[in-house]
Amino acid sequence: MDDLFTTKVLPIELNWRVREASSGTIPPHNLIGWIPAQVPGHIHLDLRRAGVLADPFFRMQERSAQWVDDTDWIYEADFLYDGAVDAPIYMKFGGLDTVAEVRLNGQLLGRTENMFIPHEFRIDQYLKSGTGADCANAISVTFRSAKLLGLKRQIEWNSGTDPITPHWDTWSARSFVRKAQYMYGWDWGPVLLSCGIWREVEIYQAPRARLLDWSYSFDLVDGIAELTIVNDVERSDEQPNTPLAIRISLGGESITATIPVGAGLHKVETKISLKNPEWWQPNGLTANGQAPTLYDLKVEIVNEAGEVLHDWSSSIGLRTIELLHEPDPDGKGEGFQFRINGNGIFAKGANWIPNDSFPSLTTTATLSSLRQRVTQARDAGFNMLRVWGGGLYESEEFYSLCDELGLLVWQDFAYGCAYYPDKGDYAEMARVEATAAVRRIRNHPSLALWCGNNENHTMYFSDWGSLSPSRHVGEEIYHKILPEVVAKENPDVPYWPSSPFGGDDPACEGFGDCHNWDVWHGRGDWTNYTENDSRFCSEFGFASSCSLAAWKTVLTPEDRTPRSQVVRWHDKTRKGYETYLGYIDIHYPELETLEDLVYYSQINQADALKYGVEHYRRRMGRCWGTLFWQLNDCWPVQSWAVIDSLGQPKAAYYAAKRFYAPLLLSLKRNGDTAEVYVVSDLLEALSGTVAVTIETVCGEKLDSYDIEITAMPGQSSMIAEVPLAKSVGRETETIVHARFTDESGEIAENILLLAEPKELAPPQAAPSITVSKASAGTTIITVTASQFSPYVWISRTDEEPLELSDNFFHLRAGESRCVEVAGANDVDIHRLHGLLSVRSIRAIS
């Protein structure tokens, strides 16, 4: 086949450079001239590599980088093209951040102002062909300051009929530019607006026809999945009457459909069957822990000879998704439960933020980091991630990983904690953005929900900032534009207007989903989580320090104290730093060192999330999900993340492995008794024995109970109320331990402290450690306790990263635990042993 007829990406190298644009206010000799640029990338990263800008993460240098966002920047690249220019040739930018003008050889291709959608320009009419120097093509992208443009637009809007008093957060420049909102600063992230060509750039040729978009749906008939696949095919003007066809290959079957003749866009519908199909299931619902079932799908445009002109491949999964809103029998509330393939589930997961402060580093540059993070979520027992509205519509790689690993995706549209203009051009821009986002993401079986925004309804209802606008500016987007787009483009996935949303008050507990920030921002202590009676808690959390390894990247020796100015700077929680530390002091010893801050804040966060999640899981049947805030971080910071920006799991991550386990034993103190609950997400009933002991820190057994039970799937039951009379007066040296076993061995356990951790009886001996090699070559750390050792923390004395299969766990007197060291098969175990430290809240060794 003549290669000239094939749609293909051209092998053109683009070597980018960037310079400061003249503003007329800076002397020409003081402008930053051409420096090398990386694409995908951002201007801050280019300036850092060139030595123009200091690391904005280091110490408090974030502030010294603010000038970059007041400046316009020009990216350029030269390239040669020696092919024909008699067929359509396109340049596609996967993402431009954000307000840009694109030119080729001086000709304006277009203007852009939305970083969330791709931008494509036809360039063959402006393209030079040849190999000489005079044939060089120049592509340029001029980025205008998003900050200054947003401020200008805000002034223009406020001169109209819906003016709102300017506010630094809820009605500011960020509301007027379709850019990732977290880049303007959040209560865990820095203010680094930046700009850049943040996704891949491709130049490709489409001489006859190309595939632009696709979707699929299915019906299950007599055990056969009947799939309908719709492809958007664009035929060029070159040979519009030549017969062409679509060829679909799926599950060993292949079928062909004719593409209509004539230039332009055609929708081609093809039907194909899958015999004995298997459902795509979320994590925890697959048989024997198998990976979710995915099918390879291939679509090709072929000519009469069967030669391929254009093709793409994807993986699809078969599943149904519903969001149930069943009224309570008394009519006073309404449920909120996801049903997958006809089965209701309890959602277990967390909120996901962009994995780096610079979005270009959340894509292909850090695929290994992305896989690590999503895998960590799967391994902690998650079955859902909420992609939060102040961030991004994530990369294809992210959704594909969720498909592969069985993580449902709650997808917010990219609006968060602000009023947004919703009339005229702004409304049209919202529709275009939503359509592009839905079409790109809709074919992933992991997609479970489209949500209109983050907290905008509760913001308006509660009048954040006391702005008192005449109407909810943005409501047109959430209640008209977005549901219309979802109904048209992705009708099989439910839409929800906001998070939180439900009832007269969007944050009410009886309807819809709830954000429980009353504890952190209101009542203070995490023991108040039990006061919340929500149907689905989609945000709640407690902050903690990042790891010592992360601190090492941003601190100097003089900064290494819990209250240093730099450590305070890397706390964006807006709580007041002393209040934040005061939350830790309620339960844990006084902070003296940076290591104390890391340790005590992290176990405070772990205990807080454990306490909250166990409360919600005990209420299974009324409550049907918890998505705590948050899984990941975008820079070294004290935040609500349970995995820091280096990928280091915090204490709360290891706690999540326990409180999100399929079978949960939960202990709750109620006066002079300990209530024992069994909560099961297992697929089948499980019978066994729950052994409950009341014992001292030295291992003396004061009381014990054996309870025969059957844990029923999808249920929570209180199985016992254990009297605590024998612990009276001895609370500081007494614990309650519960363990569930069946014929195969231990399934679950839990420990309840009867005193505050800081009040526990003083230690007599610290845990000991040994390091060895298992038969498979993995490195194993064995920790042994001669007496009760709570919150056992294994770390390296050189503060280098250390990822373990378990950490921050309790050990009873006489117990040992083996912990696997990730990625350490070839480690020198003697050297590692010399670098290890083990700490308990009662001792350090």
N, C-alpha and C positions, 0 to 999 in steps of 0.2 A: 504494500500500500504506500502511496506517496505521502511522505511525512508532512507535506504542506497542508493536508486535510485534517490533521489530528490536533485536537485541543491539547495544549501542553504549556507548562510553565517554562519560560525561556531561561537558559542558564546565564543570566546576566549578573555580574558582580557590581554591587553598589557600595562604594567606600565613602562613608558619610563623614562630614565635618560640620562644625557648628561655630557660629560667631554671634556676638551681641549686635542687635540691630540699633542703628542710630536713632536716638530720640530727639536730637536737637538741643538737649540740655547737658550732654556730656561732651567734653572736648574730644574730637576725633582721635587724638593721640592717646586718649585714656580708655578707649573702647577695647573690649576683649576681642582679639582677632581670631582667626581660624584655629580651632583645636580639633583633634580627632574626636569623632562621635561614634557611639555604638548604637546599633538599631537591631532589635528592640532596645529601648533605653529611655533615660530621662536626663534632662539637662543637669540636675544636681550631680548625677553620677559621672557625667562627662567632665564637669568642672572639677570634681574631686580627682579624677584620674589625671587631669592636666595640672594639678597642683594649684588651681585657682581658689578652690574652696576647701575648707577644713571639713572633716567628718562631722555632719550635723548630729549624729548620734552620740558623739564623744562629749563627755562632761555636759556643759550647757551651751554647746556650740550650735544648737538648733536655732537660737536667736540670731546668730551671726550670718545665717543663711537666708534670712527673710528678704533681703534685697533682690534675690534672684527672681522672686515672683512679681516684682514691679517692672520687670524688664521684658522686652520682646527679643526673640531669638530666631535665628535663621539657620536651618539645616540644609545642606546641599550635598549632591553627589553627581559625579560625571560617569557616563557609561557609553560604551560603543555597542552598536547593533548592526550586524552585517547581513541580516535576512531581508526578505521581501516585506513591503509595506502595503500589499494589495489585499490584506485581510484584516479583520478586526483584531487589534492588540489593546490590551487593557493593563492598567497599573492599579493594583488593589492594595490599599492600606488596611490592615486588619484592625488598627486602632490609632487614632490621632488624639493626643491629649494636649489641648482640646480645641481652642479657637485658632484656626489655621487657614492660610491661603496656600494653595498648591499650584506650582507653575512648572511647565516643561518648556525649555528653550525660550523662556520669557513669556510664553502664552499662559494665561490664567486657566487652569483646569477646573477650579472650583474652590469654594469656601466651606469650611466645616466648623461646627461648634458642638459636637457631641462625641465624647470619647467612647461611648458604649457601643457604637455601631461601626461596621466597616464602611470604607469609602472607596468607590471604584470609579476610575476615569478612563475613557477611551482615548488612546494616545497616538494611534497610527497616523492621524492626519498631521501631527506635529513632529513626528519622529524622523530623525536623520538616519540614513543607512550607509554603512561603509566602515573602513578600518583606519582611515587617516585621522590626523589630529583635528582637521576641520569638520569631521563627522561626529565629534563628541557631542553627546546629549547631556544637558544640564537639568536635573530635577531639583527644585527647591521647595521647602516647606517653611513658611514664616509663621511662627507662633506668637500671637498677641497675648498680653497679660490677662489671664482669666480673672484675676482679682480686680483689676481696674475696669474691665468690661462689665463685670458683675455689679460693681458699685454704680457705674453709669446707668445700667439698666434698672437698678433699684430706684434711682432718682426719677427716671422716666415713668416707671410704674406708679410711684407714689404721687405723681402729678395727676393721676386719673381718678377713677371712681372708687377704688378699693385701697386707699392708702393705709399703711401700717407703720407704726413708729419703728424706726430701725432698731435692731437688737443684734448684739454681737454674735448670736448663735441662731435663734429661731427665725430671724428675718434679716439676712445679711447678703453679702455678695454671692455666697454659695448657692442661694436659692435660684439664681438667674443664669447659671452656667451648668450644662449637663455634663458634670464631671464627678468623679468619685468623691463623695462628701467627706469621707474621713480624712482626706488630704488637707482639709481646712482645719484639722485638729479635732480630737475627740477626747473623751475622758479616759483614754488609754493610749492616744497617739499624738505624734508631734504635728506642728503646723509646717507642712512642706508641700505647697501646692504643686510646684514643678510644672514641667511640660515636656513633651517629647513624642517621638514615633514609638509608641509603646507596644505595638504588636508587629508581626512580620509584614514585610513588603514583598509583593510578587508582581512580576510582569509576565503576562501569559497571552497566548495567541489562541483565538477561537475561530478558525476559518469557516466552519460549516455549522456546527451546533455545539451547545454546551448545556450541562445540567446545572440548574441554579438553586433549586430547593426541592424538598421532598417531605413527605409525611406518610404515616401508615396507621391503619386501624385494623381491628380483627373482630370476628365473631367466632364463637366456639359452637360447632354444630356436629353432634354425634361423635364427639371425641376428636374432631378435626378442626384445626384453626384455619379459618378462611380469611386470609389477609388481603387487604386492599392497599396498594402502594400507589401514591400519587406523586408524579415527578413534574416539576416545572422545567420545560425544555425551551431554550431559546435558539431559533434557527437564524442564521445570518442571511444577508442578501446575496451571498456568493452563488449558491446552487439551491434555491428555495424549493424547487420542484423535484429534486432527487429523492427517491425513496430512502427513508431512514427508519430505524426501529429502536425500541427500548428492549434490552434483554435483562431479565431479573433472575438472579440465582440465590436460592435460599434453601438451606437444609437438604442439599442434594437434589433439589428440584430446580428446573429452569423453564422460563416461559418468556415469550416475546410478544410485544405489542407495537403496532405501527404508529409512528409519529406523523401527525398531519403535515401536509405540504404547505408551503408558504412561509415567508419570513415573519419573524415575531415570536411571541411567547405562546407556548402551547402547554396545556395541562394534559398529561397522559396518565390514565388510570389503568393499573394492571392488577389482576387478581392471581393469587398463588396460594397453595394449600400446604399446611404442615400436619403430617399425620402423627398421632400420639404425642402432642406437644407437652412440654413441661412448663410450669409457671416460673416466672422470675419471682423470687421471694427475697424479702429483706433479711438482713443478718439476724440469726437466731431462729428463723423459721424454716431453714433448709434442712432436709433430712441428713442426719449424721454430720452436721456442720459443713456440708458441701458448699462450694461456691454457687452463687446464683446462676441459673441457666440463661445463657445468651446464645443467640443464633447469628451466624455470619451472613450478612446480606451484601450482595454486590449488584450494582446497577451499571449498565453499559449502553452507550449509544453505538449502534453498529450500522454499517452500510449494507448494500445488497449482498456483498461477498462475505458478510459476517465479520468484517474487520472493525476493530474498536476505534472510535473517534474520540470518545471521552468516557471516563468511568469514575466511580467512587465506591468505597466500601465502608461498611459500618457494622456495628453489632446492635441487635434489637432484642428486647425481652417482652414476653407476654405477661401482662398483669392488669388487673383492674384496681382502680383507686377510688374510694369514696370518702367524703368527710361527713360524718353523721352528726345531726343536730336533734337528737331525740328529746322531746319534752319530758320533764320529770312528772311522775304521777300526780304530784300536788300542784302542778302548773306554775311553780315558783322559779323554775330554772330550766336549763337546756344543756344537754351534753355536747361534747366536742371530742369526737373519736375518729381516728383514721381506720378504715377497713380496707385491707389488701386482699384481693382475690376472694372476697366474701368473708374474710375473718377479721374481726376487730383486734387491734393491737394496742398495747401500751407503748407510746413513743418514748424512747430513751436516747438522749443525745445532748447536743450543745449547740450554741451559736457559733458560726464561722465568720471571721473577719478576713479581709485580704491578708495574705501571708507575708507581705512586706509593705513598708511605707511607700515604696515606689512600685506601682502596679506592673511595670515591665518585668520586675523580678518575681512576679507571681506566676509567670507563664513559662515559656520554654527554658529560660535560664536556670530554673530551679525545679525541674521535674522530679528529681530524686527527693528533694525536700517535700514537694507536694505529695508524692507517693508515701513518704514516711508519715506525714501528718494524717492523711486519710486512713492509712493502715493502723496508726495508733488509735484512731477513733473506733475502727472496727474491732481491734483487739481489746478495747475497754468495754465491749458489749453494747456499743451504740447501734441503733438501727435508724437514726435520723440525724441530719445536720440542717440547721437553718442558715441559709445564706442571707445575711443581714442586709437591710436596705440602705445603710450608709456606705456600703462597699461597692462591689462589682457584680455584674453578671459574669460568673466565673468562666475559666477557660474550658475548652473542650476536654482537655486532659482531666480536669477536676471531675466533670460529670461522668466521664468514662470510668474513672476510678470508683466513683460511687456506684455505677452500674456493676462493675466487676466485684466489688467488695460488699455489696448489699446494703448500702446506706441510702435511705430515702432522703430526698432533698425538698425542704421547704424553701421556696425561692421568693424572696421579697423583690418587688420592683425597686429601682434605685432612688428611693425617696426616704429621708430620715430626719425626724426631730426638727421640722421646719415647716413654714408656710411656703407653698410653691405657686408661682403664677400659672394660671390655668385657662387663659382666654387667648384668642387669636393665634398668633404664630406659636405661642407656648403650648397650646392645646395640640396643634398639628405636630409639633416636635415630639410631644409625649406619645402621640399615636404612632409615629414613625419608629421611635425608639422601642416601644413595647412590641410592635409587630416584628421588628428585627430580632429582639431578644427571644420572643416566644418561638419564632420559627427556628432559631438556632438550637434551642434547648429542648423543644417539645418531644423529640424522638427518643430521649433517654428514659428508660423504664424506671430509673431512680426518682424522676420528678414526681412529687406527690402533691404540691400545692403552689399556686401563684398567690402572693399576698401583696396588696396594694402599696403598703408603706410600713415604716417602723415608727410607731408612737405618735404619728401626726394627729390622729383623732383624739387620743387622750391629752395631747398637748393643747389642742383647741378647747376641749371640754374643761380642762383644769386651768386654762389661761396662763400657760407658762410665760414668764417674763412680764405678766400684767399688761399685755399689749391690747387686749380687748378689741380685736378686729371686728368689722361689721358683719363678716361672714367667714366661713372656713375656706380660706384661699388655698386651693388645691383639691377641694372636694370634687370638682368636675372631673379631675383626672381619675380619682379612686372609685367613683360611683358611676361613671359613664364610660370614659375612654378605655380604661384598662379592662373592665368586665366585658365590654364589647369586643375588644381584641382577643381576649382569651376564648370567648364563646365562638368566635369565628375561626381562630387559628388552632386552638387546642381544647376543644369542648370536652374531652375525656378527663381533664384534670380540673379539680375544683378551684374556685377563686374565693378569696377572703379579703375584705376591704382594707384591713389594717391589722397590726399587731401592737398592742392588744385591741380586741374589739368584741363587743357583745353587750346586749342590754342597753338601758338608758345611759349608763356610765360605761364608756369603752373599757375601763379597767375593773369592772365589777367581777365578783367571784362566781356568780351563779350562772353566767352565760359565757360561751366562747372561750377565748384564751386570755390569760392574765399575765402581766408582768409584776412580779412581787419585788419591787424596790423599796417598799415600806420598811423592810428590815434594815437594809444598808443605809438608806437616806433618811429613815425615820426612827424606828425603835432602837436601832443600833446593834443589839446582840442577836446572834443567829438563833438563839433558843426561841425567838419569836416566830420562826417559820411555821410552827404548829398552829398559829393563829389564822393562817390563810386556808381558805376552803375552795380554792379555784378548781375548775373543771379540767384545765390544761395549763400548766405554768410554762410559758414559752420564754421567759427571762427571769432570772434571779441569780445572785452570785455574791461572792465575798472576795475582796482583793488580797493579793499577797505579793511578795517579792519575787523577782526572777532569780535564777540560779546564780551561784558564785561564779560559774563559768561565764555567764552573760555579763555580770557586773565587771568581770575582769577586762572586758572589751571596751568599757566606757569610763572607768574610774582611774584616777591616779592614787598613789598610796595615801596621800593626805585626805582623799575623799572617803576612805573606807571606814566610815562610822555611820550608825543608823540615822543620825540627824544632820549629817553634812548637807550643805547647800546642794551639792550635785545629786546626792541620793534623793533629797526632797524633789529636785527638778524632775527626776525620773519617776515621779508619782503624779499622774494626771487625773486622779480620781475626783478632784474638786470637792473632796470631803473636808479638807483641812487636815494637814499632816498629823497633828497631835491627836485629832479625833481618830484617825486611821490607826495610829499606834495604840490609842486607848482601847480600841476594840480587841487588840491582841492582849493587852494587859489584863483584861477581864478574866482570862482563862489560863494564861501562861506566865512563866517567870519574867522578870524585868529584862529588857533588852540592854545589852552592854556592848556587843560587837556586831559587825556586819553579818557574821555567821549566825548570830542570834536572830537578827532580823529575818534572814532567809529561812531559818529553821522554824521559828515560832510563828511567823506570818503564814508560812506554807501549811503547817499543821492546823492553824486556825482556819484557813480556807478549806482544808480537807474535812475537818470536823463540821464546818458550816454546811458544806455541800452534802456531806453524809447525812446530817441531821435533816436537812430540807428534803432531799430525794427520798430518804426512807419514810418521811412523813407522807409525801405524795404517793409513794408506792403502797404504803399501808392502806391508803384510801382508794385503791383500785376499785373501780365500779362506779365511783363518782368522778374521780380524777383519772384522765387517760393519757397523761404524758408530761414529761419534764424535759425541757431544753435549757440547761443552765447556761449562764453567761460567764465565760466563753471558752472555746477550745484553745485557740492559738493567739499568738502575738505577732506584731509587725516590726518591733524594735525592742531593745533591752529596756524594760520598764516594770514598775510595780503595777499590776493590773489584775483583772479577774480571770485571766487565762490560766489553764491548768497545764499548758505546755508553753515554754517560753520561746523567744525568737530564735534561739539556737537549736530548738527541737528537744530541749531538756524537759522531761516530765517532772512536774512538781508533785508534792505530796498528794494533792487532790486528784491528780491523774491516776495514781495507784489506788487511791480510795475509790475512784469511779469504777475500776475493775471489780471492786468488791460490791459497791452498792448498786451497780447495774448488772450483777450476775443474774442468770436466768432464774435461780432459786435464791431468794433472800431471806435470811433470818434477821429479824429486826427486834431490838430490845428497847423498850421505852419505860423510863421510870415514871411511876404514878404514885406519889406519896410513899407509902411503906411497902409497895409491891413493885415488881418488874414485870411488865406485860411482854409476852413473847408472841411475835407474829411470824407467820410463814407466808411469803408472797411468791407466787410461781408464774413465770412466763414460759414454762416448759410446754412442749407440745402434747405431753401425756401426763396422766396422774403418776405420782411417785410416792411410794410408801417407805417409811423408815422410822428412825428414833431420833427425837430431839433430846439431847442430854444437857441439862442446865445445872451448873455448879456455881455456888457462892464460895469464893476462896480468897485467901490472903495473897499479898504480893510474894510471899515466900513459898506459896504452894499448899498451905494448910487448907484442907477442905472443910468448910463450915456447914454446908448443906448441899443437897443434890436432888435432882428430879429427872426421871426418864419418862418421856411422853411419846407414845406411839401415835403416829399421824399418817394421813395420806394427803399430800399436797396436790390440790386440783389445779389443772391448767387455767390460767387467766383469772386467778382468784387470790384474794388476800384474806387471811383468817387469823384471829387472835386465838392461840391454842392453849395459853396458860397465863395465870397471874401468880407469880412466884413471890412469896413473902420474903421481906428483907430484914426480918426481926433480928437475925443473928449477926447482922452487920452494923446494927445500931451502936454508935460510939466508936466504930472502927472503920468508918467510911474512907479515911485517907489511906488505909492499907488493905482495902477490900475491892474486889471486882466481881462482876457477874459474867460468866462465860456460857455460851450456848453453841452446840455443835449438832448438825443434822448428818446422820449417816444412814446409808442403806446397805444392802449386801455387797455393794461394790466398794464401799469405804466412805470417807468424808465427802460431803457434797457442799456444805456451807457452814460458816461459823461467824460469830460476832462476839464482841466484848463491850460491856457497859461499865464505865467508870462511875463510882458513886461519890467521887469528890472532884473538884476542879483539878486539872492536870498539875497546876502549880502547887497544889496542896498535898500531892501524893507523898507517902512516907519516903524519907531519904534513902538512897541506895547503899548497898554494901558491896556490890560488885558490878562491873560493867559487862556487857555482852562480849564474847570473844569471837574471833573470825579465823577461818582457814580458807585457803584458795587451792583448788584442785582442778584436774581435767577429767571430764566425763568420758565415757567410752566413745561418744560421737565426736570427741575433740573439743567440745564446748568448754568454756571456763566457768567454773562454779564457785561461788562464795557461800560458805556455810557459816551462819551466825548462830551462836548458842548462848542462852541466857540461864544463869543460875537462879535468878529471881525475876519477877515480873518486870519486863522492859518495854514500856510503851513508846510508840513512835520511833522505832529503830531506823536510823538514817545512815545509810552507807554512802560515803563520798570519797573523793580523792583529795589528799592534802595539797596537791598542786593545782586544785580547782579546775582541772580539765574535765570535759564532758564525760559522763558515765551513764549509760542507759542500761537499766537492769530490768529483769522480768518482774521484780517486786521490790518495794522499798517503803519506808515509813510505815512499817507494820508493827503490831503488838506481838510480843513473845511472852508466853507464860513461863513461870518458873520451871526449869528443866527442859524446855522446848528448844529445838533447833529448826532452822529453816534454810533450805538451799535456794540460792538465787542465781540465775543464769546471767552472765555478762554478754550483752548483745555485741556482735561483731568483734569478738575477742578470741577467736579460735587459735590464732597464732601468737597470743600474748605470752610474755615471760611471766609465769605465775609468781615467781619469787619477787620479781621487781614490782608487780602489781600489789602483792601483799604488803610490801613496804610503803606503798603509796596510799593504802586504804585507811580510812578512819570510820569508826562506827560510833554513833551517838544515840543515846536514849534521853528522854526528858529527865530521867533520873541519874544519868551518868554519861561520861564521854571516855572513850579509850583510843 
